[in-house]
Amino acid sequence: MKRREFISLIGGAAAVPSLLWPLAARAQQGERMRRIGVLLPAASNDAEFQARMGAFQQGLQEAGWSIGRNVQLDIRWATPDAAKIRQQTTELVALAPDVILTTGGSTMVALQQATRTLPVVFVQVPDPVGAGFVDSLARPGGNATGFTQFEYGVGAKSLELLKEISPGVVRAVVLRDPTSPDGVGQFAAIQAVGPSLGVELRPIGVRDPDEIERAVTTIARGPGSGLIVTASGLAILHRERIIALAARHRREFIALLGGAVAWPLAARAQQPGRTYRLGFFLPVARDAPAIIAFFDELRVHGFVEGQNLAIIPGGFQAGNNQIDDLVPALIKAAPDAIIAGGDVIPRALQNATRTIPIVVITEDMVAAGFAASLARPGGNITGISLMSPDLDGKRQDILIEAVPGTRRIAALADSNVATLRHLQALEEAARAHGKELLVVRAAKAEELVPAMNDVSTRGAGALNVLSSPMLFLNRRVIIERAAELRLPSVYQWPEMAEEGGLLGYGPRFVDVFRQRAGRSAGRAAHHVRASNQSQDR
């Protein structure tokens, strides 16, 4: 197995497996012991980071890597002290591991200064492009790649939510790391909306716990006070002290921690005896794993089907051909929220109602015209932007690495959603690798096999199945035909690799519904106005 393949597998294990290489364990037989360096900005007894390492090791095991058998971990625990981080970084780089895993911006700065050759996978870096760690999200360049969880604009949402749950707030402490580009960017977004909301902001560095306590105690003495904690490794490190301070002064102010709302327990916010009603317009079955995960997440928020939650019938395994009948039926039923996917169906729902909250799972909420921005969508639609087209180029790069000998590669596009500009960008990227890209389009299931036969006849040696709800729903046809044609293929979702495809790169479909759609629906059912809900991506 080549080093780049190994790094890709490790990147998948680092944060909810994103890249699944089938039968990884087989490819590892007879190979040398691989070495992974881990640099963490925390003490070795930190319970949160111990839990993260446990999850990482579980991900490695699921990908076929067993500690002590075919992989070795070299872990360095560094406190947020800059000198300690530099020392641990130097020690780790001297070991020359195959790849280094790290979390947060402070350790990434040290690693970037120490090595430009050892591959580095990072997690929890809000803006790796702005920090200079990578060239772009789709094509990082250099020796670093990894995961980012949000954009700075969402920081402004913290202040808006603070005002929503406590309208009397007129001043707030913002805990941030001023030495990190992430801390600067998050505070700038919050600061931009402060005047319009009538809130005076006081930034406090998160590096000194004593300073945090003094600032929080001082501002909590006055009326109308609040606290916002921006996302940073230092905030996680000092989380227990910050939470204790917030609890101590909870009567004086409301706290928003880590960029997410520290909302009261969902069950308390529900009206006793009321049954909440959800409508659906989705092409998947009611018993699909993603939908089961969705309802599991709703239960976490206190909504249980058959107790205080009712589902309007007829909304599963529903396609575009049912819009004329199902949309009016859903609007007439007047649910507390509607869950829908794609672009066509949400647009039809939006045209039919401007009051019922609609939670949408689509490729790009802003580009589709459903939202004014990710942080402040406006209107009655909120939800999830998958940004999958941005990853189509990354999937193409992975495919080229996986099948280096082929001169022609193909892209299977859904002609209902693929844009000329996007396809031209893929063609240019392929040419930069010295490859010819053959693009074939299909508008419906019946056109898939002929399209795949066409590129096989024209000599394509690999296939990039582009992001599309239609292509996902017909994945069995695509996977089986690709196997018959002996055509190595990469897919949008990791689950497609698990079902028999060669490669899958992207977020897990089940996790999108569990962690994002479930939470958005829970907020919508609690009557948090859709115009004030931020979106996930």
Backbone torsions as a table, in degrees:
resi	resn	phi	psi	omega
1	MET	NA	132.0	-179.9
2	LYS	-71.9	157.4	-178.2
3	ARG	-61.0	-39.3	-178.4
4	ARG	-63.4	-36.0	177.7
5	GLU	-65.5	-42.2	178.7
6	PHE	-61.1	-44.3	-180.0
7	ILE	-61.8	-40.4	179.8
8	SER	-61.1	-41.1	178.2
9	LEU	-64.0	-42.5	-179.1
10	ILE	-65.3	-39.8	177.5
11	GLY	-59.3	-35.9	177.1
12	GLY	-67.6	-35.3	-179.0
13	ALA	-75.4	-20.8	-171.6
14	ALA	-69.1	-32.7	-176.4
15	ALA	-153.2	86.3	-176.5
16	VAL	55.5	100.7	-166.5
17	PRO	-41.2	118.1	-176.8
18	SER	-104.0	-27.9	-178.5
19	LEU	-122.2	112.5	-178.0
20	LEU	-107.0	116.8	177.8
21	TRP	-100.6	110.2	-174.4
22	PRO	-58.6	144.1	175.3
23	LEU	53.8	41.7	-178.8
24	ALA	-57.4	-38.3	-175.9
25	ALA	-61.8	-35.7	179.7
26	ARG	-63.7	-40.6	-177.6
27	ALA	-69.1	-17.5	-175.9
28	GLN	-89.1	-13.1	-175.8
29	GLN	-60.2	133.1	176.9
30	GLY	78.6	5.5	-179.0
31	GLU	-95.7	165.9	179.7
32	ARG	-70.3	161.7	175.9
33	MET	-64.9	127.1	176.2
34	ARG	-87.4	154.5	-175.1
35	ARG	-128.2	125.4	178.5
36	ILE	-114.8	124.3	172.7
37	GLY	-92.3	140.4	179.7
38	VAL	-127.9	124.8	179.4
39	LEU	-119.9	116.4	-175.2
40	LEU	-121.5	135.3	-178.8
41	PRO	-85.9	57.6	-177.0
42	ALA	-156.5	164.1	175.7
43	ALA	-76.1	155.7	-175.5
44	SER	-66.0	-18.7	-179.9
45	ASN	-98.0	11.0	179.3
46	ASP	-71.6	116.5	-174.3
47	ALA	-62.7	-39.0	-179.1
48	GLU	-62.9	-46.7	-178.1
49	PHE	-74.2	-28.3	172.9
50	GLN	-63.0	-40.6	178.2
51	ALA	-65.0	-38.5	179.1
52	ARG	-65.2	-41.0	178.7
53	MET	-65.4	-35.8	176.0
54	GLY	-62.3	-41.8	178.2
55	ALA	-66.1	-39.1	178.4
56	PHE	-62.6	-45.1	-179.8
57	GLN	-66.1	-33.7	175.4
58	GLN	-65.0	-41.1	177.5
59	GLY	-62.6	-39.2	176.3
60	LEU	-60.5	-45.6	-178.1
61	GLN	-62.5	-41.4	179.2
62	GLU	-64.1	-28.1	178.9
63	ALA	-87.1	1.9	175.5
64	GLY	98.7	12.5	-178.6
65	TRP	-108.5	122.2	-176.8
66	SER	-113.8	122.5	-178.5
67	ILE	-64.1	128.0	-178.1
68	GLY	93.0	-18.9	178.8
69	ARG	-101.5	-54.6	179.8
70	ASN	-132.2	4.5	176.9
71	VAL	-148.7	145.7	179.2
72	GLN	-124.0	136.4	177.8
73	LEU	-104.5	130.1	172.8
74	ASP	-114.8	103.1	-173.4
75	ILE	-102.1	132.8	175.5
76	ARG	-121.5	120.6	178.6
77	TRP	-97.5	117.2	-178.7
78	ALA	-121.7	127.5	173.9
79	THR	-66.6	167.8	-179.7
80	PRO	-64.2	-3.3	177.3
81	ASP	-62.4	125.8	-174.6
82	ALA	-60.4	-40.4	-179.2
83	ALA	-64.5	-39.6	179.2
84	LYS	-65.9	-40.3	178.9
85	ILE	-62.9	-44.2	179.4
86	ARG	-62.2	-40.5	179.5
87	GLN	-63.1	-48.5	-179.1
88	GLN	-66.2	-35.3	177.8
89	THR	-63.7	-45.3	179.2
90	THR	-59.9	-43.9	179.1
91	GLU	-62.7	-42.5	-176.6
92	LEU	-68.9	-44.0	-180.0
93	VAL	-63.6	-35.0	179.6
94	ALA	-63.7	-23.4	178.9
95	LEU	-77.0	-12.5	179.1
96	ALA	51.4	57.2	178.1
97	PRO	-69.9	166.8	178.2
98	ASP	-69.8	-30.6	179.7
99	VAL	-159.1	152.0	177.7
100	ILE	-119.2	131.5	174.4
101	LEU	-104.3	134.1	176.9
102	THR	-144.8	169.6	-179.7
103	THR	-136.8	136.6	177.5
104	GLY	87.4	164.0	-175.4
105	GLY	-77.6	-31.8	-175.3
106	SER	-64.5	-41.6	178.9
107	THR	-74.0	-31.4	178.2
108	MET	-65.5	-38.6	177.8
109	VAL	-59.4	-46.2	-179.5
110	ALA	-64.9	-41.1	-179.8
111	LEU	-67.0	-39.4	180.0
112	GLN	-65.5	-32.5	177.1
113	GLN	-74.4	-29.1	-174.6
114	ALA	-86.8	-29.6	-177.4
115	THR	-152.2	140.1	173.3
116	ARG	-117.2	11.2	-177.4
117	THR	-121.0	-39.8	-180.0
118	LEU	-69.1	130.1	179.1
119	PRO	-64.1	137.2	-179.3
120	VAL	-126.0	130.7	173.5
121	VAL	-112.5	122.6	-179.1
122	PHE	-112.2	153.8	172.0
123	VAL	-130.9	158.3	176.2
124	GLN	56.1	48.7	170.1
125	VAL	-114.6	108.0	-173.2
126	PRO	-58.8	-38.3	-175.9
127	ASP	-139.0	76.0	-178.5
128	PRO	-65.0	-27.3	177.7
129	VAL	-71.6	-49.9	179.6
130	GLY	-62.5	-31.9	179.5
131	ALA	-78.4	-10.2	179.1
132	GLY	84.2	14.0	-179.6
133	PHE	-78.8	-31.5	179.7
134	VAL	-137.9	160.3	179.0
135	ASP	-76.2	-42.1	178.7
136	SER	-158.3	166.0	-179.4
137	LEU	-69.9	-38.7	-178.2
138	ALA	-75.2	-37.4	-179.0
139	ARG	-133.4	88.6	-172.6
140	PRO	-60.8	-38.5	-174.8
141	GLY	71.9	172.8	177.2
142	GLY	62.3	-149.5	-175.1
143	ASN	-112.5	10.3	-176.9
144	ALA	-120.4	143.7	172.2
145	THR	-149.7	171.1	179.9
146	GLY	165.4	-148.5	-169.8
147	PHE	-132.1	140.3	174.9
148	THR	-126.1	147.7	-171.2
149	GLN	-111.7	-15.3	179.5
150	PHE	-165.5	168.2	175.8
151	GLU	-102.0	159.8	-176.4
152	TYR	-60.8	-33.3	-177.7
153	GLY	-55.9	-27.0	179.2
154	VAL	-67.5	-23.3	177.1
155	GLY	-58.1	-38.0	178.4
156	ALA	-61.4	-28.0	-179.4
157	LYS	-64.3	-31.0	179.3
158	SER	-58.2	-45.8	-179.3
159	LEU	-68.5	-39.0	178.6
160	GLU	-62.7	-42.1	178.6
161	LEU	-67.5	-36.0	177.2
162	LEU	-59.0	-44.6	179.1
163	LYS	-68.4	-32.2	-178.7
164	GLU	-68.6	-44.4	-177.2
165	ILE	-84.6	-15.2	176.7
166	SER	-145.7	81.3	-174.1
167	PRO	-58.6	-21.2	-178.1
168	GLY	-80.0	-1.8	-179.9
169	VAL	-66.4	125.8	178.8
170	VAL	-123.6	-9.1	177.2
171	ARG	-147.3	148.2	-178.0
172	ALA	-149.3	140.9	170.1
173	VAL	-85.7	133.4	176.1
174	VAL	-115.4	110.9	177.4
175	LEU	-84.5	127.0	-176.5
176	ARG	-151.0	166.1	174.9
177	ASP	-102.0	100.3	-174.5
178	PRO	-70.1	-14.3	179.9
179	THR	-86.8	-6.9	-177.9
180	SER	-105.8	137.2	174.4
181	PRO	-56.4	-32.4	179.0
182	ASP	-63.4	-45.4	-179.9
183	GLY	-63.3	-40.3	178.3
184	VAL	-64.7	-45.7	-178.0
185	GLY	-65.3	-42.0	179.4
186	GLN	-64.4	-43.4	-178.9
187	PHE	-66.8	-36.8	178.7
188	ALA	-60.5	-40.1	179.6
189	ALA	-66.8	-39.9	178.5
190	ILE	-67.4	-43.4	-178.4
191	GLN	-61.7	-32.1	-176.6
192	ALA	-65.4	-28.5	-178.0
193	VAL	-102.6	-4.4	-179.0
194	GLY	-55.9	-52.3	-177.8
195	PRO	-60.0	-41.5	-177.9
196	SER	-67.2	-24.4	178.9
197	LEU	-96.0	-2.6	179.0
198	GLY	69.8	34.3	-178.1
199	VAL	-117.7	126.3	174.5
200	GLU	-85.4	129.4	-174.8
201	LEU	-107.8	139.8	176.4
202	ARG	-126.0	104.3	-179.7
203	PRO	-75.6	136.1	178.2
204	ILE	-129.9	131.4	176.7
205	GLY	-65.0	140.2	-175.9
206	VAL	-92.3	2.6	-176.2
207	ARG	-76.7	-30.1	-174.9
208	ASP	-107.6	107.4	-178.3
209	PRO	-60.1	-35.4	179.8
210	ASP	-66.4	-38.7	177.3
211	GLU	-65.1	-38.9	177.2
212	ILE	-58.2	-47.6	-177.4
213	GLU	-63.8	-42.1	-179.6
214	ARG	-63.2	-45.0	-176.7
215	ALA	-66.4	-45.6	-178.9
216	VAL	-64.2	-43.3	-179.6
217	THR	-62.7	-40.7	-178.9
218	THR	-65.5	-49.2	-175.5
219	ILE	-72.0	-27.5	-179.3
220	ALA	-69.8	-17.4	179.6
221	ARG	-71.0	-25.3	-179.0
222	GLY	-92.1	157.8	178.7
223	PRO	-72.7	157.7	175.4
224	GLY	65.1	43.0	-176.0
225	SER	-106.9	153.7	179.0
226	GLY	-146.4	169.6	-178.7
227	LEU	-137.6	131.1	174.6
228	ILE	-123.4	130.8	178.0
229	VAL	-112.8	111.1	178.9
230	THR	-74.2	157.7	-176.4
231	ALA	-71.4	127.9	175.5
232	SER	-167.0	158.9	176.5
233	GLY	-62.9	-34.7	179.6
234	LEU	-68.3	-35.1	177.2
235	ALA	-64.0	-38.3	176.8
236	ILE	-66.2	-41.4	-178.5
237	LEU	-61.4	-41.9	-177.0
238	HIS	-97.4	17.2	-171.4
239	ARG	-58.6	-39.9	-176.8
240	GLU	-64.0	-41.8	179.8
241	ARG	-68.1	-40.1	-180.0
242	ILE	-65.1	-45.4	-179.9
243	ILE	-63.4	-38.8	178.0
244	ALA	-63.0	-40.6	177.6
245	LEU	-64.0	-43.8	179.6
246	ALA	-62.3	-40.7	178.6
247	ALA	-66.6	-38.9	-178.8
248	ARG	-63.2	-37.5	-176.2
249	HIS	-107.9	24.3	-173.0
250	ARG	-62.3	-25.6	177.4
251	ARG	-75.7	-21.5	-177.5
252	GLU	-89.8	-33.1	-179.1
253	PHE	-152.0	165.7	178.1
254	ILE	-98.9	141.5	-179.5
255	ALA	-116.6	136.4	170.4
256	LEU	-112.8	120.4	-172.4
257	LEU	-110.9	132.3	172.3
258	GLY	62.7	26.3	177.4
259	GLY	81.8	-2.0	178.8
260	ALA	-119.3	154.8	-175.8
261	VAL	-74.9	128.3	170.9
262	ALA	-84.9	69.2	-172.2
263	TRP	-78.1	148.6	174.5
264	PRO	-56.5	160.9	-179.0
265	LEU	-52.2	135.2	-174.1
266	ALA	-56.0	-39.6	-176.0
267	ALA	-62.4	-31.7	-179.4
268	ARG	-67.4	-31.6	-176.2
269	ALA	-78.4	-13.9	-178.3
270	GLN	-76.8	148.5	177.2
271	GLN	-79.6	123.5	-177.6
272	PRO	-56.5	133.5	176.1
273	GLY	82.3	-6.1	-178.6
274	ARG	-87.0	143.9	173.4
275	THR	-106.0	123.1	179.2
276	TYR	-88.2	146.0	-173.6
277	ARG	-123.5	130.6	178.7
278	LEU	-117.4	137.2	172.7
279	GLY	-108.1	152.9	-179.5
280	PHE	-132.4	146.7	168.8
281	PHE	-141.2	84.1	-174.8
282	LEU	-132.8	148.9	-179.2
283	PRO	-81.8	-9.4	-176.4
284	VAL	-88.7	163.8	-178.7
285	ALA	-79.0	158.4	-179.8
286	ARG	-63.2	-28.8	-178.4
287	ASP	-99.8	15.7	176.8
288	ALA	-66.0	146.7	-178.8
289	PRO	-53.2	-38.9	-179.1
290	ALA	-64.6	-38.3	-179.5
291	ILE	-72.9	-37.8	175.1
292	ILE	-60.1	-44.0	178.0
293	ALA	-63.2	-36.9	178.6
294	PHE	-59.9	-47.2	-179.7
295	PHE	-71.0	-29.8	173.6
296	ASP	-60.5	-43.0	-179.7
297	GLU	-67.0	-38.1	177.8
298	LEU	-62.4	-37.0	177.9
299	ARG	-62.1	-36.5	176.9
300	VAL	-59.9	-34.2	-179.6
301	HIS	-86.4	5.5	175.4
302	GLY	92.5	10.4	179.0
303	PHE	-106.3	116.3	-175.4
304	VAL	-123.2	122.4	179.9
305	GLU	-62.0	133.8	-178.0
306	GLY	92.4	-14.6	177.1
307	GLN	-110.8	-69.2	178.5
308	ASN	-124.3	15.8	-178.9
309	LEU	-136.3	129.6	177.1
310	ALA	-122.5	142.9	-179.6
311	ILE	-108.6	125.5	177.3
312	ILE	-69.6	125.8	-174.1
313	PRO	-71.0	159.7	172.2
314	GLY	91.2	5.9	-173.5
315	GLY	-98.1	-1.4	179.4
316	PHE	-105.0	155.2	-175.1
317	GLN	52.7	43.0	-178.4
318	ALA	-112.3	134.8	-177.3
319	GLY	-114.0	-179.7	-178.7
320	ASN	-59.8	-27.3	-178.6
321	ASN	-71.3	-6.5	179.7
322	GLN	-104.9	7.0	-176.5
323	ILE	-57.6	-46.2	-174.9
324	ASP	-61.0	-30.5	-178.7
325	ASP	-94.7	-43.9	-171.0
326	LEU	-77.7	-37.8	-179.2
327	VAL	-59.8	-51.5	177.9
328	PRO	-59.9	-36.2	-179.9
329	ALA	-65.2	-41.1	178.8
330	LEU	-65.5	-44.0	-179.1
331	ILE	-64.3	-40.8	179.8
332	LYS	-63.9	-33.5	-179.7
333	ALA	-71.4	-16.1	176.5
334	ALA	51.1	59.3	178.6
335	PRO	-72.8	167.8	176.7
336	ASP	-74.4	-24.0	176.7
337	ALA	-163.8	156.4	177.4
338	ILE	-124.1	135.6	178.1
339	ILE	-105.5	126.5	-177.9
340	ALA	-144.0	163.9	-179.2
341	GLY	-132.9	161.1	178.7
342	GLY	82.6	-160.4	179.6
343	ASP	-111.0	-41.7	-172.1
344	VAL	-65.7	-48.6	-176.2
345	ILE	-68.3	-48.2	177.1
346	PRO	-58.0	-35.6	179.3
347	ARG	-65.7	-39.8	177.7
348	ALA	-64.9	-39.3	177.5
349	LEU	-66.6	-41.2	180.0
350	GLN	-63.9	-36.7	178.0
351	ASN	-68.1	-24.9	-176.5
352	ALA	-90.2	-24.1	-179.8
353	THR	-150.1	140.1	174.4
354	ARG	-115.0	11.4	-177.0
355	THR	-120.2	-38.3	-179.6
356	ILE	-73.0	125.7	178.2
357	PRO	-61.9	135.1	179.5
358	ILE	-120.8	124.0	176.9
359	VAL	-101.8	119.7	-171.1
360	VAL	-116.6	139.1	169.6
361	ILE	-112.7	108.6	-176.8
362	THR	-144.9	178.7	-174.7
363	GLU	-73.5	-46.6	-176.9
364	ASP	-151.0	101.8	-176.5
365	MET	-59.4	-40.2	-176.7
366	VAL	-71.4	-47.9	-179.3
367	ALA	-61.9	-33.5	-179.7
368	ALA	-76.3	-10.1	179.8
369	GLY	85.7	10.2	-179.9
370	PHE	-81.9	-22.6	-175.1
371	ALA	-140.4	146.1	176.7
372	ALA	-73.2	-34.7	177.0
373	SER	-160.9	166.5	178.9
374	LEU	-67.6	-38.5	-177.0
375	ALA	-75.5	-37.5	-177.3
376	ARG	-133.4	85.6	-172.8
377	PRO	-64.7	-36.7	-175.3
378	GLY	75.5	166.0	177.6
379	GLY	65.7	-156.0	-176.3
380	ASN	-111.1	13.3	180.0
381	ILE	-112.4	133.4	171.2
382	THR	-138.6	179.4	177.4
383	GLY	146.3	-139.1	-166.9
384	ILE	-128.7	126.6	170.5
385	SER	-99.4	112.7	-178.1
386	LEU	-74.3	-24.3	-178.4
387	MET	53.7	32.1	-176.8
388	SER	-63.4	-36.0	177.8
389	PRO	-55.8	-33.6	178.3
390	ASP	-62.7	-29.3	-178.2
391	LEU	-88.3	-12.2	178.1
392	ASP	-58.6	-39.2	177.9
393	GLY	-65.4	-39.5	177.5
394	LYS	-65.1	-41.2	177.5
395	ARG	-62.2	-37.1	177.8
396	GLN	-64.0	-42.3	177.6
397	ASP	-60.4	-43.3	179.8
398	ILE	-62.7	-41.6	-179.6
399	LEU	-63.2	-41.5	178.9
400	ILE	-63.0	-39.3	177.7
401	GLU	-67.6	-36.3	-177.2
402	ALA	-72.7	-31.3	-178.9
403	VAL	-126.6	70.1	-171.1
404	PRO	-67.4	-22.3	-173.5
405	GLY	-82.3	-11.8	-176.1
406	THR	-82.0	141.4	179.8
407	ARG	-91.6	-29.7	-179.8
408	ARG	-116.5	135.0	171.0
409	ILE	-124.1	158.7	-177.3
410	ALA	-121.5	154.9	174.2
411	ALA	-124.0	123.5	177.1
412	LEU	-96.8	114.6	-173.6
413	ALA	-115.1	147.3	172.0
414	ASP	-84.8	112.9	-175.5
415	SER	-66.3	-11.5	177.5
416	ASN	-77.8	-23.1	-173.5
417	VAL	-126.2	-25.1	-175.9
418	ALA	-69.4	133.3	179.2
419	THR	-101.1	152.6	179.6
420	LEU	-60.3	-40.3	-179.2
421	ARG	-62.0	-41.7	-179.7
422	HIS	-65.1	-43.9	-179.3
423	LEU	-67.3	-37.6	177.4
424	GLN	-64.2	-37.0	177.8
425	ALA	-63.6	-38.6	177.6
426	LEU	-66.7	-39.8	179.1
427	GLU	-63.5	-42.5	179.3
428	GLU	-65.1	-39.6	178.7
429	ALA	-65.2	-37.9	178.3
430	ALA	-65.4	-42.5	179.3
431	ARG	-62.2	-35.0	178.8
432	ALA	-62.9	-24.5	176.6
433	HIS	-93.9	3.4	-178.3
434	GLY	76.6	25.8	-178.3
435	LYS	-116.5	152.6	173.6
436	GLU	-99.6	130.8	-179.4
437	LEU	-104.0	123.7	175.2
438	LEU	-101.5	117.9	-179.1
439	VAL	-101.5	126.7	174.1
440	VAL	-124.2	146.2	-176.3
441	ARG	-119.6	149.1	174.6
442	ALA	-140.5	135.5	-179.6
443	ALA	-101.0	-18.2	-179.6
444	LYS	-151.5	170.7	-172.5
445	ALA	-58.4	-38.1	-176.5
446	GLU	-64.2	-19.1	-176.9
447	GLU	-93.3	-4.6	-173.6
448	LEU	-69.7	-52.4	-177.5
449	VAL	-61.8	-46.7	175.9
450	PRO	-58.0	-39.1	179.3
451	ALA	-64.3	-42.1	179.4
452	MET	-68.9	-37.6	175.7
453	ASN	-61.6	-37.1	-178.7
454	ASP	-62.7	-48.5	-177.9
455	VAL	-69.9	-30.2	176.7
456	SER	-66.5	-42.1	178.9
457	THR	-64.4	-32.7	-178.3
458	ARG	-84.0	3.9	171.3
459	GLY	93.4	17.3	177.3
460	ALA	-67.4	135.9	-179.3
461	GLY	-101.6	-3.6	179.7
462	ALA	-162.4	159.0	-174.4
463	LEU	-133.8	130.1	173.6
464	ASN	-102.8	109.8	179.4
465	VAL	-86.0	107.2	-171.2
466	LEU	-71.6	164.8	-176.5
467	SER	-69.0	130.3	-179.7
468	SER	-174.8	134.5	174.9
469	PRO	-59.2	-39.4	-179.1
470	MET	-64.2	-42.3	179.4
471	LEU	-67.6	-34.9	177.6
472	PHE	-67.1	-43.7	-178.1
473	LEU	-64.9	-27.3	179.4
474	ASN	-104.7	28.6	-175.1
475	ARG	-62.8	-32.8	-179.2
476	ARG	-63.6	-41.6	178.4
477	VAL	-62.2	-44.5	-177.2
478	ILE	-67.6	-46.9	-178.0
479	ILE	-62.3	-44.7	-178.3
480	GLU	-67.5	-40.0	-179.9
481	ARG	-70.1	-37.1	177.0
482	ALA	-61.2	-39.1	178.3
483	ALA	-66.4	-40.9	179.9
484	GLU	-65.0	-35.9	180.0
485	LEU	-85.7	-2.4	-176.3
486	ARG	53.4	50.0	-175.1
487	LEU	-112.7	102.4	178.7
488	PRO	-57.7	131.8	-173.3
489	SER	-136.4	150.3	175.8
490	VAL	-118.0	143.5	-172.2
491	TYR	-126.4	166.6	-174.3
492	GLN	-70.8	-37.4	-172.6
493	TRP	-115.3	141.3	175.6
494	PRO	-57.4	-32.6	179.6
495	GLU	-60.1	-27.0	-179.7
496	MET	-71.5	-29.9	173.3
497	ALA	-71.3	-38.1	179.6
498	GLU	-66.3	-25.8	-179.7
499	GLU	-87.6	4.0	175.1
500	GLY	127.2	-10.0	176.1
501	GLY	-72.0	164.2	-178.8
502	LEU	-72.8	-51.8	-174.0
503	LEU	-134.0	145.9	171.6
504	GLY	-136.5	129.7	-178.7
505	TYR	-134.7	120.1	179.9
506	GLY	150.5	-177.3	176.9
507	PRO	-69.7	156.9	176.4
508	ARG	-73.9	134.1	-179.5
509	PHE	-59.9	-42.0	-179.9
510	VAL	-62.9	-41.1	-178.4
511	ASP	-69.0	-32.5	176.5
512	VAL	-58.4	-43.1	-179.5
513	PHE	-75.2	-38.8	-177.1
514	ARG	-71.6	-54.4	-168.9
515	GLN	-84.7	-24.4	-173.1
516	ARG	-115.1	-57.3	-177.6
517	ALA	-64.2	-40.2	179.3
518	GLY	-60.9	-42.4	179.9
519	ARG	-68.3	-41.4	179.4
520	SER	-62.7	-41.9	179.5
521	ALA	-66.6	-38.4	178.3
522	GLY	-61.5	-42.5	178.1
523	ARG	-65.7	-41.0	-178.8
524	ALA	-63.8	-41.2	-179.5
525	ALA	-67.4	-22.5	177.1
526	HIS	-83.1	7.1	178.8
527	HIS	64.7	30.6	164.7
528	VAL	-74.2	121.9	-172.8
529	ARG	-55.4	132.3	-178.2
530	ALA	-59.0	-30.9	-179.3
531	SER	-69.0	-14.2	-178.6
532	ASN	-109.2	1.7	-179.2
533	GLN	-86.9	134.5	175.2
534	SER	-81.9	162.3	-180.0
535	GLN	-102.6	157.6	173.9
536	ASP	-102.0	158.1	172.0
537	ARG	-150.7	NA	NA
